[in-house]
Amino acid sequence: MSRLRRITAVPAICHLQPTVRGLRYPVASLLELLLSGMTIDKVLDDYPNLERDDLLAALESGAPA
């Protein structure tokens, strides 16, 4: 099941950059954290507003088609 419905782009939030659930967490920033070696659990500890499915959606959105 796709989690991409969690990814939004709203003009008033982060200048239309894709974000997670309309929060001010750009997908690109989340992917950078994960690519830098942070685990999903560590990101969730550091950003309590996020949910595991948010990070999985970010990964899914950045995956090649």
VMD Tcl script that builds the backbone (N, CA, C; Angstrom):
set m [mol new atoms 195]
animate dup $m
set s [atomselect $m all]
$s set {name element resname resid chain x y z} {
  {N N MET 1 A 0.843 -1.181 0.000}
  {CA C MET 1 A 0.000 0.000 0.000}
  {C C MET 1 A 0.888 1.244 0.000}
  {N N SER 2 A 0.614 2.149 -0.888}
  {CA C SER 2 A 1.404 3.368 -1.009}
  {C C SER 2 A 1.117 4.318 0.156}
  {N N ARG 3 A 2.167 4.929 0.630}
  {CA C ARG 3 A 2.046 5.931 1.692}
  {C C ARG 3 A 2.167 7.342 1.125}
  {N N LEU 4 A 2.208 7.464 -0.183}
  {CA C LEU 4 A 2.455 8.753 -0.819}
  {C C LEU 4 A 1.381 9.795 -0.512}
  {N N ARG 5 A 0.210 9.384 -0.067}
  {CA C ARG 5 A -0.830 10.356 0.278}
  {C C ARG 5 A -0.386 11.240 1.449}
  {N N ARG 6 A 0.635 10.815 2.185}
  {CA C ARG 6 A 1.165 11.611 3.294}
  {C C ARG 6 A 2.034 12.764 2.807}
  {N N ILE 7 A 2.447 12.719 1.550}
  {CA C ILE 7 A 3.305 13.758 0.995}
  {C C ILE 7 A 2.419 14.833 0.366}
  {N N THR 8 A 2.622 16.083 0.795}
  {CA C THR 8 A 1.818 17.188 0.284}
  {C C THR 8 A 2.730 18.319 -0.181}
  {N N ALA 9 A 2.177 19.178 -1.024}
  {CA C ALA 9 A 2.871 20.383 -1.458}
  {C C ALA 9 A 1.862 21.526 -1.386}
  {N N VAL 10 A 2.033 22.385 -0.390}
  {CA C VAL 10 A 1.098 23.474 -0.122}
  {C C VAL 10 A 1.834 24.800 -0.318}
  {N N PRO 11 A 1.269 25.730 -1.098}
  {CA C PRO 11 A 1.970 26.984 -1.362}
  {C C PRO 11 A 2.413 27.726 -0.097}
  {N N ALA 12 A 1.611 27.716 0.937}
  {CA C ALA 12 A 1.925 28.475 2.148}
  {C C ALA 12 A 2.915 27.755 3.068}
  {N N ILE 13 A 3.257 26.525 2.740}
  {CA C ILE 13 A 4.168 25.756 3.591}
  {C C ILE 13 A 5.404 25.392 2.783}
  {N N CYS 14 A 6.530 25.908 3.185}
  {CA C CYS 14 A 7.827 25.584 2.562}
  {C C CYS 14 A 7.854 25.837 1.056}
  {N N HIS 15 A 7.117 26.852 0.611}
  {CA C HIS 15 A 7.160 27.288 -0.797}
  {C C HIS 15 A 6.946 26.143 -1.788}
  {N N LEU 16 A 5.953 25.345 -1.535}
  {CA C LEU 16 A 5.547 24.232 -2.407}
  {C C LEU 16 A 6.515 23.054 -2.429}
  {N N GLN 17 A 7.520 23.058 -1.561}
  {CA C GLN 17 A 8.373 21.873 -1.471}
  {C C GLN 17 A 7.521 20.730 -0.925}
  {N N PRO 18 A 7.720 19.527 -1.398}
  {CA C PRO 18 A 6.982 18.399 -0.821}
  {C C PRO 18 A 7.320 18.264 0.669}
  {N N THR 19 A 6.279 18.175 1.477}
  {CA C THR 19 A 6.429 18.000 2.915}
  {C C THR 19 A 5.598 16.804 3.362}
  {N N VAL 20 A 5.749 16.450 4.616}
  {CA C VAL 20 A 5.011 15.329 5.185}
  {C C VAL 20 A 3.781 15.862 5.921}
  {N N ARG 21 A 2.613 15.429 5.491}
  {CA C ARG 21 A 1.331 15.752 6.110}
  {C C ARG 21 A 1.112 17.241 6.349}
  {N N GLY 22 A 1.669 18.082 5.495}
  {CA C GLY 22 A 1.470 19.514 5.652}
  {C C GLY 22 A 2.272 20.124 6.791}
  {N N LEU 23 A 3.120 19.315 7.416}
  {CA C LEU 23 A 3.995 19.833 8.454}
  {C C LEU 23 A 5.187 20.501 7.782}
  {N N ARG 24 A 5.946 21.224 8.514}
  {CA C ARG 24 A 7.105 21.925 7.947}
  {C C ARG 24 A 8.357 21.054 7.960}
  {N N TYR 25 A 8.196 19.833 7.507}
  {CA C TYR 25 A 9.306 18.895 7.371}
  {C C TYR 25 A 9.445 18.542 5.894}
  {N N PRO 26 A 10.319 19.235 5.166}
  {CA C PRO 26 A 10.491 18.903 3.745}
  {C C PRO 26 A 10.999 17.475 3.566}
  {N N VAL 27 A 10.457 16.814 2.582}
  {CA C VAL 27 A 10.858 15.446 2.275}
  {C C VAL 27 A 12.368 15.386 2.036}
  {N N ALA 28 A 12.910 16.360 1.324}
  {CA C ALA 28 A 14.345 16.359 1.030}
  {C C ALA 28 A 15.176 16.374 2.311}
  {N N SER 29 A 14.747 17.125 3.300}
  {CA C SER 29 A 15.481 17.185 4.578}
  {C C SER 29 A 15.429 15.852 5.309}
  {N N LEU 30 A 14.282 15.216 5.279}
  {CA C LEU 30 A 14.147 13.916 5.939}
  {C C LEU 30 A 15.016 12.870 5.246}
  {N N LEU 31 A 15.040 12.914 3.919}
  {CA C LEU 31 A 15.882 11.976 3.177}
  {C C LEU 31 A 17.359 12.219 3.481}
  {N N GLU 32 A 17.754 13.483 3.626}
  {CA C GLU 32 A 19.143 13.796 3.968}
  {C C GLU 32 A 19.518 13.213 5.330}
  {N N LEU 33 A 18.603 13.316 6.297}
  {CA C LEU 33 A 18.866 12.743 7.619}
  {C C LEU 33 A 19.090 11.235 7.517}
  {N N LEU 34 A 18.224 10.572 6.776}
  {CA C LEU 34 A 18.334 9.124 6.644}
  {C C LEU 34 A 19.583 8.734 5.864}
  {N N LEU 35 A 19.903 9.501 4.821}
  {CA C LEU 35 A 21.099 9.209 4.030}
  {C C LEU 35 A 22.381 9.469 4.810}
  {N N SER 36 A 22.312 10.345 5.805}
  {CA C SER 36 A 23.492 10.638 6.612}
  {C C SER 36 A 23.789 9.529 7.614}
  {N N GLY 37 A 22.855 8.575 7.725}
  {CA C GLY 37 A 23.089 7.444 8.612}
  {C C GLY 37 A 22.161 7.377 9.814}
  {N N MET 38 A 21.305 8.391 9.983}
  {CA C MET 38 A 20.353 8.327 11.093}
  {C C MET 38 A 19.356 7.207 10.840}
  {N N THR 39 A 19.018 6.500 11.885}
  {CA C THR 39 A 18.004 5.458 11.764}
  {C C THR 39 A 16.619 6.098 11.837}
  {N N ILE 40 A 15.642 5.365 11.381}
  {CA C ILE 40 A 14.266 5.857 11.479}
  {C C ILE 40 A 13.918 6.121 12.940}
  {N N ASP 41 A 14.311 5.232 13.833}
  {CA C ASP 41 A 14.004 5.423 15.251}
  {C C ASP 41 A 14.645 6.692 15.804}
  {N N LYS 42 A 15.869 6.998 15.397}
  {CA C LYS 42 A 16.550 8.215 15.872}
  {C C LYS 42 A 15.847 9.456 15.350}
  {N N VAL 43 A 15.445 9.453 14.088}
  {CA C VAL 43 A 14.722 10.596 13.528}
  {C C VAL 43 A 13.410 10.787 14.288}
  {N N LEU 44 A 12.712 9.697 14.571}
  {CA C LEU 44 A 11.458 9.794 15.302}
  {C C LEU 44 A 11.675 10.322 16.716}
  {N N ASP 45 A 12.786 9.958 17.340}
  {CA C ASP 45 A 13.117 10.492 18.664}
  {C C ASP 45 A 13.361 11.993 18.602}
  {N N ASP 46 A 14.056 12.435 17.555}
  {CA C ASP 46 A 14.402 13.848 17.416}
  {C C ASP 46 A 13.232 14.705 16.941}
  {N N TYR 47 A 12.294 14.110 16.231}
  {CA C TYR 47 A 11.146 14.833 15.669}
  {C C TYR 47 A 9.852 14.120 16.074}
  {N N PRO 48 A 9.371 14.380 17.293}
  {CA C PRO 48 A 8.220 13.625 17.816}
  {C C PRO 48 A 6.907 13.835 17.061}
  {N N ASN 49 A 6.811 14.867 16.226}
  {CA C ASN 49 A 5.585 15.069 15.433}
  {C C ASN 49 A 5.492 14.101 14.267}
  {N N LEU 50 A 6.615 13.477 13.924}
  {CA C LEU 50 A 6.625 12.547 12.797}
  {C C LEU 50 A 6.215 11.150 13.224}
  {N N GLU 51 A 5.703 10.412 12.279}
  {CA C GLU 51 A 5.329 9.017 12.482}
  {C C GLU 51 A 6.172 8.154 11.545}
  {N N ARG 52 A 6.323 6.894 11.898}
  {CA C ARG 52 A 7.120 5.971 11.078}
  {C C ARG 52 A 6.651 5.984 9.617}
  {N N ASP 53 A 5.342 5.983 9.399}
  {CA C ASP 53 A 4.816 5.992 8.027}
  {C C ASP 53 A 5.187 7.271 7.283}
  {N N ASP 54 A 5.413 8.377 7.996}
  {CA C ASP 54 A 5.864 9.607 7.342}
  {C C ASP 54 A 7.238 9.400 6.715}
  {N N LEU 55 A 8.129 8.782 7.461}
  {CA C LEU 55 A 9.478 8.542 6.942}
  {C C LEU 55 A 9.463 7.504 5.830}
  {N N LEU 56 A 8.625 6.508 5.967}
  {CA C LEU 56 A 8.509 5.516 4.899}
  {C C LEU 56 A 7.932 6.153 3.631}
  {N N ALA 57 A 7.020 7.109 3.797}
  {CA C ALA 57 A 6.478 7.827 2.643}
  {C C ALA 57 A 7.561 8.665 1.981}
  {N N ALA 58 A 8.408 9.303 2.787}
  {CA C ALA 58 A 9.505 10.092 2.228}
  {C C ALA 58 A 10.446 9.195 1.428}
  {N N LEU 59 A 10.757 8.036 1.975}
  {CA C LEU 59 A 11.601 7.082 1.252}
  {C C LEU 59 A 10.941 6.611 -0.045}
  {N N GLU 60 A 9.656 6.356 0.038}
  {CA C GLU 60 A 8.931 5.905 -1.152}
  {C C GLU 60 A 8.911 6.995 -2.225}
  {N N SER 61 A 8.767 8.241 -1.803}
  {CA C SER 61 A 8.710 9.331 -2.782}
  {C C SER 61 A 10.056 9.561 -3.450}
  {N N GLY 62 A 11.137 9.213 -2.754}
  {CA C GLY 62 A 12.471 9.393 -3.316}
  {C C GLY 62 A 13.002 8.194 -4.055}
  {N N ALA 63 A 12.242 7.114 -4.065}
  {CA C ALA 63 A 12.677 5.877 -4.728}
  {C C ALA 63 A 12.500 6.003 -6.238}
  {N N PRO 64 A 13.445 5.469 -7.001}
  {CA C PRO 64 A 13.276 5.505 -8.460}
  {C C PRO 64 A 12.049 4.692 -8.887}
  {N N ALA 65 A 11.425 5.152 -9.932}
  {CA C ALA 65 A 10.213 4.477 -10.429}
  {C C ALA 65 A 10.550 3.193 -11.133}
}
mol reanalyze $m
mol bondsrecalc $m
mol representation Tube
mol addrep $m
